[in-house]
Amino acid sequence: MKIFIETSRVLLRELTETDYPGIFELDSDPEVHQYLGKKPISNIEDAKKSIEMIRAQYIQNGIGRWAVIRKDTQEFIGWGGLKLITDRVNDHQNYYDLGYRLIKSHWGKGYASEIASATAKYAFNELNLPEIYAIADHQNLASQHILEKTGFSPIETFNYEGVPHIWYEKNFPDIKPPIL
């Protein structure tokens, strides 16, 4: 399995079938889904489908969210990384979205900021992207803080699936856009 990013505390690697229990723990928690506009999953089969969908993105788009593994315990604590968004969102299409989702017991420990910062560096250094984007529910102050702390600029508020969200952007100067 490929490791894409290594920080002092975490590894970001491909999601695999060994991650089904972790994805289930993550995505069955209603608090984790508070600002996502989706219902929590209710069984391990839903977790398997989620991982299959992400693994298909690896093949179709060359990128997708990665498992976040604590280096000291080898514990699955969530997912993070980039996703190519091919649908039109806020008048953008075919853009790279930074995202992260952590199991609740790992909130407030700096992991999301670490993941966001390392992923932005990966986008710049490895993918040569000129910019990446992120969105956060207008009520999700923790995620807004993480994005701004890691160098994202809030651009505007827009409605995403009927809910106000903030559109964030992080630019990398002197990088030419890739041809998609």
RAMO-V977730 format. One record per residue. N is the residue number from 0. RES is the residue in one letter. SS is DSSP state (@ for helix, = for strand, . for the rest). OMEGA is omega in radians with two decimals (none if undefined). D_LAST is the distance of its C-alpha to the last C-alpha in whole Angstrom. Layout:
# RAMO-V977730
n->N res->RES ss->SS omega->OMEGA d_last->D_LAST
n->N res->RES ss->SS omega->OMEGA d_last->D_LAST
This chain:
# RAMO-V977730
n->0 res->M ss->. omega->-3.04 d_last->26
n->1 res->K ss->. omega->3.01 d_last->23
n->2 res->I ss->= omega->-3.12 d_last->24
n->3 res->F ss->= omega->-3.07 d_last->21
n->4 res->I ss->= omega->3.02 d_last->23
n->5 res->E ss->= omega->3.05 d_last->27
n->6 res->T ss->. omega->3.13 d_last->29
n->7 res->S ss->. omega->-3.05 d_last->33
n->8 res->R ss->. omega->-3.03 d_last->33
n->9 res->V ss->= omega->2.96 d_last->30
n->10 res->L ss->= omega->2.98 d_last->28
n->11 res->L ss->= omega->-3.05 d_last->24
n->12 res->R ss->= omega->3.08 d_last->24
n->13 res->E ss->. omega->2.96 d_last->22
n->14 res->L ss->. omega->3.13 d_last->24
n->15 res->T ss->. omega->3.13 d_last->27
n->16 res->E ss->@ omega->3.09 d_last->29
n->17 res->T ss->@ omega->-3.10 d_last->32
n->18 res->D ss->@ omega->-3.13 d_last->30
n->19 res->Y ss->@ omega->-3.13 d_last->31
n->20 res->P ss->@ omega->3.13 d_last->34
n->21 res->G ss->@ omega->3.09 d_last->33
n->22 res->I ss->@ omega->3.11 d_last->30
n->23 res->F ss->@ omega->3.12 d_last->33
n->24 res->E ss->@ omega->-3.13 d_last->35
n->25 res->L ss->@ omega->-2.96 d_last->32
n->26 res->D ss->@ omega->3.03 d_last->31
n->27 res->S ss->. omega->-3.10 d_last->35
n->28 res->D ss->. omega->3.14 d_last->36
n->29 res->P ss->. omega->3.13 d_last->36
n->30 res->E ss->. omega->3.09 d_last->36
n->31 res->V ss->. omega->-3.08 d_last->33
n->32 res->H ss->. omega->-3.06 d_last->31
n->33 res->Q ss->. omega->-3.07 d_last->33
n->34 res->Y ss->. omega->-3.05 d_last->30
n->35 res->L ss->. omega->3.13 d_last->28
n->36 res->G ss->. omega->-3.13 d_last->29
n->37 res->K ss->. omega->3.08 d_last->29
n->38 res->K ss->. omega->3.06 d_last->32
n->39 res->P ss->. omega->3.07 d_last->33
n->40 res->I ss->. omega->-3.04 d_last->33
n->41 res->S ss->. omega->-3.14 d_last->36
n->42 res->N ss->. omega->-3.09 d_last->36
n->43 res->I ss->@ omega->3.11 d_last->35
n->44 res->E ss->@ omega->3.09 d_last->33
n->45 res->D ss->@ omega->3.09 d_last->31
n->46 res->A ss->@ omega->3.11 d_last->30
n->47 res->K ss->@ omega->3.13 d_last->29
n->48 res->K ss->@ omega->3.11 d_last->27
n->49 res->S ss->@ omega->-3.13 d_last->25
n->50 res->I ss->@ omega->3.09 d_last->24
n->51 res->E ss->@ omega->3.13 d_last->23
n->52 res->M ss->@ omega->-3.14 d_last->21
n->53 res->I ss->@ omega->3.12 d_last->19
n->54 res->R ss->@ omega->3.06 d_last->20
n->55 res->A ss->@ omega->3.09 d_last->18
n->56 res->Q ss->@ omega->3.09 d_last->15
n->57 res->Y ss->@ omega->-3.10 d_last->15
n->58 res->I ss->@ omega->-3.06 d_last->15
n->59 res->Q ss->@ omega->-2.99 d_last->12
n->60 res->N ss->@ omega->-3.13 d_last->10
n->61 res->G ss->. omega->-3.13 d_last->11
n->62 res->I ss->. omega->3.09 d_last->13
n->63 res->G ss->. omega->-3.12 d_last->16
n->64 res->R ss->. omega->-3.10 d_last->19
n->65 res->W ss->= omega->3.01 d_last->21
n->66 res->A ss->= omega->3.05 d_last->25
n->67 res->V ss->= omega->-3.06 d_last->27
n->68 res->I ss->= omega->3.03 d_last->30
n->69 res->R ss->= omega->-3.11 d_last->33
n->70 res->K ss->. omega->-3.05 d_last->34
n->71 res->D ss->. omega->-3.08 d_last->38
n->72 res->T ss->. omega->-3.04 d_last->38
n->73 res->Q ss->. omega->-3.09 d_last->35
n->74 res->E ss->. omega->2.99 d_last->35
n->75 res->F ss->= omega->-3.12 d_last->32
n->76 res->I ss->= omega->3.12 d_last->32
n->77 res->G ss->= omega->3.05 d_last->29
n->78 res->W ss->= omega->3.11 d_last->25
n->79 res->G ss->= omega->3.09 d_last->22
n->80 res->G ss->= omega->-3.05 d_last->19
n->81 res->L ss->= omega->3.04 d_last->15
n->82 res->K ss->= omega->3.03 d_last->14
n->83 res->L ss->= omega->3.13 d_last->10
n->84 res->I ss->= omega->-3.10 d_last->12
n->85 res->T ss->. omega->3.06 d_last->10
n->86 res->D ss->. omega->3.09 d_last->14
n->87 res->R ss->. omega->3.09 d_last->15
n->88 res->V ss->= omega->3.12 d_last->17
n->89 res->N ss->. omega->3.13 d_last->19
n->90 res->D ss->. omega->3.04 d_last->17
n->91 res->H ss->= omega->3.10 d_last->14
n->92 res->Q ss->. omega->-3.11 d_last->11
n->93 res->N ss->. omega->3.13 d_last->8
n->94 res->Y ss->= omega->-3.14 d_last->9
n->95 res->Y ss->= omega->-3.09 d_last->11
n->96 res->D ss->= omega->3.04 d_last->15
n->97 res->L ss->= omega->3.11 d_last->18
n->98 res->G ss->= omega->3.12 d_last->21
n->99 res->Y ss->= omega->3.08 d_last->24
n->100 res->R ss->= omega->-3.07 d_last->27
n->101 res->L ss->= omega->3.00 d_last->30
n->102 res->I ss->. omega->-2.99 d_last->33
n->103 res->K ss->@ omega->-3.12 d_last->36
n->104 res->S ss->@ omega->3.13 d_last->38
n->105 res->H ss->@ omega->3.08 d_last->35
n->106 res->W ss->. omega->3.02 d_last->35
n->107 res->G ss->. omega->-3.11 d_last->36
n->108 res->K ss->. omega->3.09 d_last->36
n->109 res->G ss->. omega->-3.11 d_last->33
n->110 res->Y ss->@ omega->-3.10 d_last->31
n->111 res->A ss->@ omega->3.09 d_last->28
n->112 res->S ss->@ omega->3.12 d_last->28
n->113 res->E ss->@ omega->3.13 d_last->28
n->114 res->I ss->@ omega->-3.12 d_last->25
n->115 res->A ss->@ omega->-3.13 d_last->23
n->116 res->S ss->@ omega->-3.13 d_last->24
n->117 res->A ss->@ omega->3.12 d_last->23
n->118 res->T ss->@ omega->3.09 d_last->20
n->119 res->A ss->@ omega->3.10 d_last->19
n->120 res->K ss->@ omega->3.10 d_last->20
n->121 res->Y ss->@ omega->3.13 d_last->18
n->122 res->A ss->@ omega->-3.12 d_last->15
n->123 res->F ss->@ omega->-3.00 d_last->16
n->124 res->N ss->@ omega->-3.06 d_last->18
n->125 res->E ss->. omega->-3.08 d_last->16
n->126 res->L ss->. omega->-3.13 d_last->12
n->127 res->N ss->. omega->3.13 d_last->13
n->128 res->L ss->. omega->3.12 d_last->11
n->129 res->P ss->. omega->3.10 d_last->13
n->130 res->E ss->= omega->2.97 d_last->14
n->131 res->I ss->= omega->-3.07 d_last->14
n->132 res->Y ss->= omega->3.03 d_last->16
n->133 res->A ss->= omega->3.04 d_last->19
n->134 res->I ss->= omega->3.10 d_last->22
n->135 res->A ss->= omega->3.03 d_last->25
n->136 res->D ss->= omega->-3.07 d_last->28
n->137 res->H ss->. omega->3.10 d_last->30
n->138 res->Q ss->. omega->-3.09 d_last->33
n->139 res->N ss->. omega->-3.07 d_last->31
n->140 res->L ss->@ omega->3.13 d_last->33
n->141 res->A ss->@ omega->-3.14 d_last->32
n->142 res->S ss->@ omega->3.09 d_last->29
n->143 res->Q ss->@ omega->3.13 d_last->29
n->144 res->H ss->@ omega->3.14 d_last->31
n->145 res->I ss->@ omega->-3.11 d_last->29
n->146 res->L ss->@ omega->-3.13 d_last->25
n->147 res->E ss->@ omega->3.10 d_last->28
n->148 res->K ss->@ omega->-3.11 d_last->29
n->149 res->T ss->. omega->2.97 d_last->26
n->150 res->G ss->. omega->3.06 d_last->25
n->151 res->F ss->. omega->3.11 d_last->23
n->152 res->S ss->= omega->3.04 d_last->24
n->153 res->P ss->= omega->-3.06 d_last->25
n->154 res->I ss->= omega->-3.10 d_last->24
n->155 res->E ss->= omega->3.01 d_last->25
n->156 res->T ss->= omega->3.13 d_last->27
n->157 res->F ss->= omega->3.11 d_last->25
n->158 res->N ss->= omega->3.08 d_last->26
n->159 res->Y ss->= omega->-3.09 d_last->24
n->160 res->E ss->. omega->3.07 d_last->26
n->161 res->G ss->. omega->-3.10 d_last->29
n->162 res->V ss->= omega->3.09 d_last->29
n->163 res->P ss->= omega->3.10 d_last->29
n->164 res->H ss->= omega->3.06 d_last->26
n->165 res->I ss->= omega->3.12 d_last->25
n->166 res->W ss->= omega->-3.14 d_last->22
n->167 res->Y ss->= omega->-3.13 d_last->21
n->168 res->E ss->= omega->3.02 d_last->19
n->169 res->K ss->= omega->-3.11 d_last->19
n->170 res->N ss->= omega->3.05 d_last->18
n->171 res->F ss->. omega->-3.08 d_last->18
n->172 res->P ss->. omega->3.04 d_last->19
n->173 res->D ss->. omega->3.06 d_last->18
n->174 res->I ss->. omega->3.09 d_last->15
n->175 res->K ss->. omega->-3.12 d_last->12
n->176 res->P ss->. omega->3.06 d_last->9
n->177 res->P ss->. omega->3.06 d_last->6
n->178 res->I ss->. omega->-3.12 d_last->4
n->179 res->L ss->. omega->none d_last->0
